[in-house]
Amino acid sequence: MKILMVEDDASVSEMMDLFFKKEGWEEDPAYDGEAAVEKFKAHPHDYDLITLDLNLPKKDGIQVAREIRQISQTVPIIMLTARDSESDQVLGLGIGADDYVTKPFSPLALIARIKALHRRVMLDGTSSQEESKSDYDLVTTHIKISKSRREVTFDDKPVTGLTPKEFDLLYTMAQKPKQVFSREQLLEQVWGYEYFGEERTVDAHIKKLRQKLEKMGPQIIQTVWGVGYKFDDSQVKQ
């Protein structure tokens, strides 16, 4: 795995490089926002994952994430932030980050999050590459989903621009239409590890997922107040 680590603190980058090497990973450092965007723009298919500091010189992490998402909707992004405010974290998740880690962080905790995120991306790509274009892993009344191709259609029209976590949330809920998922269940099933109260992570991703689905037709992700969310497209009319 090759990781673009965007971090203005050289000591943090060098420390993480040692831990990454123990995992057999390669780190490509960028020490400011402009350098990060230039590196990714030059070789967008070289990187398996990005760790992105929020506080950066030249361009902050929010702007970097926005520009990277214009280039790639699918590369996983983990934000590293010294800020502990809910608004900053929700903003980062809202513009396309898949996860965040608050500084100071444990290197082993960051590695665990990287593995969980990367593992899900890799598992989604293990289906047969010879799958017919007309075949889908999941078909509901109006939605079709292919995990191997990371494709979603709404009434046979492609739903574009889904981030990895938005895709995973939709797929998880669509597998069990009308079942209500609590935020804790979605954190465990989609993120793959315990979050300890960071339920706003789910809310931020659900909000962005809804915005993208609303462009296609009526809303199919419903809020069950006080409990969580459910997928239900059975009442959606074409």
MARKERO-197965 format. One record per residue (C-alpha): residue number from 1; residue in one letter; x, y, z. Coordinates in steps of 0.25 Angstrom, whole numbers. Example, Ala and Ser with C-alpha at 12.3 -4.5 7.8 and 13.67 -1.06 7.14 Angstrom:
<pt num="1" residu="a" X="49" Y="-18" Z="31"/>
<pt num="2" residu="s" X="55" Y="-4" Z="29"/>
! end
This chain:
<pt num="1" residu="m" X="0" Y="0" Z="0"/>
<pt num="2" residu="k" X="5" Y="14" Z="-4"/>
<pt num="3" residu="i" X="0" Y="25" Z="6"/>
<pt num="4" residu="l" X="1" Y="40" Z="3"/>
<pt num="5" residu="m" X="3" Y="46" Z="16"/>
<pt num="6" residu="v" X="0" Y="61" Z="17"/>
<pt num="7" residu="e" X="6" Y="66" Z="29"/>
<pt num="8" residu="d" X="14" Y="79" Z="32"/>
<pt num="9" residu="d" X="21" Y="73" Z="44"/>
<pt num="10" residu="a" X="33" Y="66" Z="39"/>
<pt num="11" residu="s" X="35" Y="59" Z="52"/>
<pt num="12" residu="v" X="21" Y="53" Z="52"/>
<pt num="13" residu="s" X="23" Y="49" Z="37"/>
<pt num="14" residu="e" X="36" Y="42" Z="40"/>
<pt num="15" residu="m" X="30" Y="35" Z="52"/>
<pt num="16" residu="m" X="19" Y="29" Z="44"/>
<pt num="17" residu="d" X="28" Y="26" Z="33"/>
<pt num="18" residu="l" X="35" Y="16" Z="42"/>
<pt num="19" residu="f" X="22" Y="10" Z="46"/>
<pt num="20" residu="f" X="17" Y="9" Z="32"/>
<pt num="21" residu="k" X="30" Y="2" Z="28"/>
<pt num="22" residu="k" X="28" Y="-9" Z="38"/>
<pt num="23" residu="e" X="14" Y="-11" Z="31"/>
<pt num="24" residu="g" X="21" Y="-12" Z="18"/>
<pt num="25" residu="w" X="15" Y="1" Z="13"/>
<pt num="26" residu="e" X="21" Y="12" Z="6"/>
<pt num="27" residu="e" X="19" Y="27" Z="10"/>
<pt num="28" residu="d" X="20" Y="39" Z="1"/>
<pt num="29" residu="p" X="21" Y="51" Z="10"/>
<pt num="30" residu="a" X="15" Y="65" Z="6"/>
<pt num="31" residu="y" X="18" Y="76" Z="16"/>
<pt num="32" residu="d" X="8" Y="87" Z="11"/>
<pt num="33" residu="g" X="-6" Y="87" Z="4"/>
<pt num="34" residu="e" X="-1" Y="92" Z="-9"/>
<pt num="35" residu="a" X="9" Y="81" Z="-10"/>
<pt num="36" residu="a" X="-1" Y="70" Z="-6"/>
<pt num="37" residu="v" X="-11" Y="74" Z="-18"/>
<pt num="38" residu="e" X="1" Y="75" Z="-28"/>
<pt num="39" residu="k" X="6" Y="61" Z="-24"/>
<pt num="40" residu="f" X="-8" Y="55" Z="-25"/>
<pt num="41" residu="k" X="-12" Y="62" Z="-38"/>
<pt num="42" residu="a" X="1" Y="57" Z="-44"/>
<pt num="43" residu="h" X="-1" Y="42" Z="-40"/>
<pt num="44" residu="p" X="-15" Y="40" Z="-35"/>
<pt num="45" residu="h" X="-15" Y="25" Z="-37"/>
<pt num="46" residu="d" X="-2" Y="23" Z="-30"/>
<pt num="47" residu="y" X="-8" Y="25" Z="-16"/>
<pt num="48" residu="d" X="-16" Y="15" Z="-8"/>
<pt num="49" residu="l" X="-20" Y="24" Z="3"/>
<pt num="50" residu="i" X="-17" Y="38" Z="8"/>
<pt num="51" residu="t" X="-15" Y="43" Z="22"/>
<pt num="52" residu="l" X="-18" Y="58" Z="22"/>
<pt num="53" residu="d" X="-15" Y="68" Z="33"/>
<pt num="54" residu="l" X="-25" Y="79" Z="35"/>
<pt num="55" residu="n" X="-16" Y="90" Z="39"/>
<pt num="56" residu="l" X="-6" Y="92" Z="27"/>
<pt num="57" residu="p" X="1" Y="104" Z="21"/>
<pt num="58" residu="k" X="-3" Y="109" Z="7"/>
<pt num="59" residu="k" X="-15" Y="101" Z="7"/>
<pt num="60" residu="d" X="-23" Y="95" Z="19"/>
<pt num="61" residu="g" X="-27" Y="81" Z="19"/>
<pt num="62" residu="i" X="-42" Y="85" Z="16"/>
<pt num="63" residu="q" X="-38" Y="91" Z="3"/>
<pt num="64" residu="v" X="-28" Y="80" Z="0"/>
<pt num="65" residu="a" X="-39" Y="70" Z="2"/>
<pt num="66" residu="r" X="-49" Y="77" Z="-7"/>
<pt num="67" residu="e" X="-38" Y="78" Z="-19"/>
<pt num="68" residu="i" X="-35" Y="63" Z="-17"/>
<pt num="69" residu="r" X="-49" Y="59" Z="-18"/>
<pt num="70" residu="q" X="-50" Y="67" Z="-31"/>
<pt num="71" residu="i" X="-40" Y="58" Z="-36"/>
<pt num="72" residu="s" X="-44" Y="45" Z="-29"/>
<pt num="73" residu="q" X="-57" Y="41" Z="-22"/>
<pt num="74" residu="t" X="-52" Y="28" Z="-17"/>
<pt num="75" residu="v" X="-38" Y="29" Z="-11"/>
<pt num="76" residu="p" X="-39" Y="27" Z="4"/>
<pt num="77" residu="i" X="-36" Y="40" Z="12"/>
<pt num="78" residu="i" X="-33" Y="40" Z="27"/>
<pt num="79" residu="m" X="-33" Y="54" Z="33"/>
<pt num="80" residu="l" X="-23" Y="57" Z="45"/>
<pt num="81" residu="t" X="-27" Y="69" Z="53"/>
<pt num="82" residu="a" X="-22" Y="75" Z="66"/>
<pt num="83" residu="r" X="-36" Y="82" Z="67"/>
<pt num="84" residu="d" X="-46" Y="75" Z="76"/>
<pt num="85" residu="s" X="-58" Y="83" Z="71"/>
<pt num="86" residu="e" X="-70" Y="75" Z="65"/>
<pt num="87" residu="s" X="-72" Y="86" Z="54"/>
<pt num="88" residu="d" X="-58" Y="84" Z="48"/>
<pt num="89" residu="q" X="-59" Y="69" Z="48"/>
<pt num="90" residu="v" X="-73" Y="69" Z="42"/>
<pt num="91" residu="l" X="-68" Y="79" Z="32"/>
<pt num="92" residu="g" X="-57" Y="69" Z="28"/>
<pt num="93" residu="l" X="-66" Y="57" Z="27"/>
<pt num="94" residu="g" X="-76" Y="65" Z="19"/>
<pt num="95" residu="i" X="-66" Y="69" Z="8"/>
<pt num="96" residu="g" X="-62" Y="55" Z="6"/>
<pt num="97" residu="a" X="-52" Y="50" Z="17"/>
<pt num="98" residu="d" X="-56" Y="36" Z="20"/>
<pt num="99" residu="d" X="-50" Y="36" Z="35"/>
<pt num="100" residu="y" X="-43" Y="45" Z="44"/>
<pt num="101" residu="v" X="-33" Y="44" Z="56"/>
<pt num="102" residu="t" X="-31" Y="54" Z="66"/>
<pt num="103" residu="k" X="-17" Y="58" Z="70"/>
<pt num="104" residu="p" X="-10" Y="54" Z="78"/>
<pt num="105" residu="f" X="-12" Y="40" Z="73"/>
<pt num="106" residu="s" X="-6" Y="27" Z="75"/>
<pt num="107" residu="p" X="2" Y="22" Z="63"/>
<pt num="108" residu="l" X="-4" Y="8" Z="65"/>
<pt num="109" residu="a" X="-18" Y="14" Z="66"/>
<pt num="110" residu="l" X="-16" Y="21" Z="53"/>
<pt num="111" residu="i" X="-11" Y="8" Z="46"/>
<pt num="112" residu="a" X="-23" Y="1" Z="51"/>
<pt num="113" residu="r" X="-32" Y="11" Z="45"/>
<pt num="114" residu="i" X="-24" Y="10" Z="32"/>
<pt num="115" residu="k" X="-25" Y="-5" Z="32"/>
<pt num="116" residu="a" X="-40" Y="-5" Z="34"/>
<pt num="117" residu="l" X="-43" Y="5" Z="23"/>
<pt num="118" residu="h" X="-33" Y="-1" Z="13"/>
<pt num="119" residu="r" X="-38" Y="-15" Z="16"/>
<pt num="120" residu="r" X="-53" Y="-11" Z="13"/>
<pt num="121" residu="v" X="-48" Y="-5" Z="0"/>
<pt num="122" residu="m" X="-40" Y="-18" Z="-4"/>
<pt num="123" residu="l" X="-51" Y="-27" Z="0"/>
<pt num="124" residu="d" X="-61" Y="-19" Z="-9"/>
<pt num="125" residu="g" X="-51" Y="-22" Z="-21"/>
<pt num="126" residu="t" X="-50" Y="-37" Z="-19"/>
<pt num="127" residu="s" X="-62" Y="-41" Z="-27"/>
<pt num="128" residu="s" X="-60" Y="-46" Z="-41"/>
<pt num="129" residu="q" X="-55" Y="-36" Z="-50"/>
<pt num="130" residu="e" X="-62" Y="-43" Z="-62"/>
<pt num="131" residu="e" X="-75" Y="-40" Z="-56"/>
<pt num="132" residu="s" X="-85" Y="-36" Z="-67"/>
<pt num="133" residu="k" X="-89" Y="-21" Z="-68"/>
<pt num="134" residu="s" X="-104" Y="-25" Z="-66"/>
<pt num="135" residu="d" X="-101" Y="-33" Z="-53"/>
<pt num="136" residu="y" X="-102" Y="-27" Z="-39"/>
<pt num="137" residu="d" X="-100" Y="-32" Z="-25"/>
<pt num="138" residu="l" X="-112" Y="-25" Z="-19"/>
<pt num="139" residu="v" X="-125" Y="-21" Z="-26"/>
<pt num="140" residu="t" X="-137" Y="-14" Z="-19"/>
<pt num="141" residu="t" X="-149" Y="-7" Z="-24"/>
<pt num="142" residu="h" X="-142" Y="4" Z="-30"/>
<pt num="143" residu="i" X="-127" Y="2" Z="-26"/>
<pt num="144" residu="k" X="-116" Y="-7" Z="-33"/>
<pt num="145" residu="i" X="-103" Y="-8" Z="-26"/>
<pt num="146" residu="s" X="-90" Y="-15" Z="-32"/>
<pt num="147" residu="k" X="-79" Y="-16" Z="-21"/>
<pt num="148" residu="s" X="-68" Y="-20" Z="-30"/>
<pt num="149" residu="r" X="-70" Y="-9" Z="-39"/>
<pt num="150" residu="r" X="-74" Y="1" Z="-28"/>
<pt num="151" residu="e" X="-87" Y="5" Z="-36"/>
<pt num="152" residu="v" X="-100" Y="9" Z="-32"/>
<pt num="153" residu="t" X="-112" Y="12" Z="-41"/>
<pt num="154" residu="f" X="-125" Y="19" Z="-37"/>
<pt num="155" residu="d" X="-136" Y="14" Z="-47"/>
<pt num="156" residu="d" X="-125" Y="10" Z="-56"/>
<pt num="157" residu="k" X="-118" Y="24" Z="-56"/>
<pt num="158" residu="p" X="-104" Y="24" Z="-50"/>
<pt num="159" residu="v" X="-102" Y="30" Z="-36"/>
<pt num="160" residu="t" X="-89" Y="37" Z="-37"/>
<pt num="161" residu="g" X="-79" Y="43" Z="-28"/>
<pt num="162" residu="l" X="-81" Y="34" Z="-16"/>
<pt num="163" residu="t" X="-69" Y="33" Z="-6"/>
<pt num="164" residu="p" X="-65" Y="19" Z="-1"/>
<pt num="165" residu="k" X="-72" Y="21" Z="12"/>
<pt num="166" residu="e" X="-85" Y="26" Z="5"/>
<pt num="167" residu="f" X="-85" Y="14" Z="-4"/>
<pt num="168" residu="d" X="-83" Y="5" Z="8"/>
<pt num="169" residu="l" X="-94" Y="11" Z="16"/>
<pt num="170" residu="l" X="-104" Y="10" Z="5"/>
<pt num="171" residu="y" X="-100" Y="-4" Z="2"/>
<pt num="172" residu="t" X="-101" Y="-8" Z="17"/>
<pt num="173" residu="m" X="-115" Y="-2" Z="19"/>
<pt num="174" residu="a" X="-120" Y="-7" Z="5"/>
<pt num="175" residu="q" X="-117" Y="-21" Z="8"/>
<pt num="176" residu="k" X="-128" Y="-20" Z="19"/>
<pt num="177" residu="p" X="-139" Y="-11" Z="14"/>
<pt num="178" residu="k" X="-148" Y="-5" Z="25"/>
<pt num="179" residu="q" X="-138" Y="-10" Z="36"/>
<pt num="180" residu="v" X="-135" Y="1" Z="45"/>
<pt num="181" residu="f" X="-120" Y="3" Z="48"/>
<pt num="182" residu="s" X="-115" Y="10" Z="60"/>
<pt num="183" residu="r" X="-103" Y="19" Z="58"/>
<pt num="184" residu="e" X="-95" Y="9" Z="67"/>
<pt num="185" residu="q" X="-98" Y="-2" Z="57"/>
<pt num="186" residu="l" X="-94" Y="6" Z="45"/>
<pt num="187" residu="l" X="-81" Y="10" Z="51"/>
<pt num="188" residu="e" X="-78" Y="-5" Z="54"/>
<pt num="189" residu="q" X="-82" Y="-11" Z="41"/>
<pt num="190" residu="v" X="-77" Y="0" Z="32"/>
<pt num="191" residu="w" X="-65" Y="6" Z="39"/>
<pt num="192" residu="g" X="-61" Y="-8" Z="45"/>
<pt num="193" residu="y" X="-57" Y="-3" Z="59"/>
<pt num="194" residu="e" X="-62" Y="3" Z="71"/>
<pt num="195" residu="y" X="-64" Y="19" Z="71"/>
<pt num="196" residu="f" X="-68" Y="21" Z="85"/>
<pt num="197" residu="g" X="-78" Y="32" Z="84"/>
<pt num="198" residu="e" X="-74" Y="39" Z="71"/>
<pt num="199" residu="e" X="-88" Y="37" Z="65"/>
<pt num="200" residu="r" X="-87" Y="50" Z="57"/>
<pt num="201" residu="t" X="-78" Y="42" Z="48"/>
<pt num="202" residu="v" X="-90" Y="34" Z="43"/>
<pt num="203" residu="d" X="-99" Y="47" Z="42"/>
<pt num="204" residu="a" X="-89" Y="54" Z="33"/>
<pt num="205" residu="h" X="-88" Y="43" Z="23"/>
<pt num="206" residu="i" X="-103" Y="41" Z="23"/>
<pt num="207" residu="k" X="-105" Y="55" Z="20"/>
<pt num="208" residu="k" X="-96" Y="55" Z="8"/>
<pt num="209" residu="l" X="-101" Y="42" Z="3"/>
<pt num="210" residu="r" X="-115" Y="48" Z="4"/>
<pt num="211" residu="q" X="-111" Y="60" Z="-4"/>
<pt num="212" residu="k" X="-106" Y="51" Z="-15"/>
<pt num="213" residu="l" X="-118" Y="42" Z="-16"/>
<pt num="214" residu="e" X="-127" Y="54" Z="-16"/>
<pt num="215" residu="k" X="-122" Y="58" Z="-29"/>
<pt num="216" residu="m" X="-127" Y="45" Z="-35"/>
<pt num="217" residu="g" X="-141" Y="44" Z="-29"/>
<pt num="218" residu="p" X="-149" Y="44" Z="-16"/>
<pt num="219" residu="q" X="-141" Y="41" Z="-3"/>
<pt num="220" residu="i" X="-139" Y="26" Z="1"/>
<pt num="221" residu="i" X="-131" Y="28" Z="13"/>
<pt num="222" residu="q" X="-141" Y="31" Z="25"/>
<pt num="223" residu="t" X="-138" Y="36" Z="39"/>
<pt num="224" residu="v" X="-145" Y="28" Z="50"/>
<pt num="225" residu="w" X="-144" Y="39" Z="61"/>
<pt num="226" residu="g" X="-137" Y="34" Z="74"/>
<pt num="227" residu="v" X="-133" Y="21" Z="67"/>
<pt num="228" residu="g" X="-125" Y="23" Z="54"/>
<pt num="229" residu="y" X="-127" Y="21" Z="40"/>
<pt num="230" residu="k" X="-133" Y="11" Z="30"/>
<pt num="231" residu="f" X="-134" Y="9" Z="15"/>
<pt num="232" residu="d" X="-147" Y="8" Z="8"/>
<pt num="233" residu="d" X="-150" Y="10" Z="-6"/>
<pt num="234" residu="s" X="-163" Y="2" Z="-7"/>
<pt num="235" residu="q" X="-172" Y="15" Z="-7"/>
<pt num="236" residu="v" X="-163" Y="22" Z="-17"/>
<pt num="237" residu="k" X="-171" Y="24" Z="-30"/>
<pt num="238" residu="q" X="-164" Y="25" Z="-44"/>
! end
